Amino acid sequence: MDKKNKLKELKEKLAHYEEKLAREMIGYRGVKHESAVSEIKHDKVMVLRDVVNNLKEEIHNLEKT
């Protein structure tokens, strides 16, 4: 896969995961301890944030080269 197609694919993934993160952030107020639902939502938000940050970093590195 060439660089141009790889960047396009990564930017599409980034848009998808940013949208998912935005939906999960609605009503998110952190972890309420002893609440399994709150802890699961927190874990999901943290994973989505990490995915978004990793995609941004990968895009940045590809654009830099």
C-alpha positions, 0 to 999 in steps of 0.5 A: 500500500502506498503512502497516499492510500495509507494516509487516507485509510488512517484519516478515515479510521481517525474520523470514525473513532473520533465520532465514537469517542464523541458519542461515548463522552455524552454524559461521561463524568468520570468513574463513580466507584462501586458502579460497574457500568461507570467503570466499564464506560470509563474503560471504553472512553480511555481505550477510544482516547488511546486509539485516537491518539495513536492514529493521530501520531501515526498520521503525523509520522507518515506526513513527516516522512 
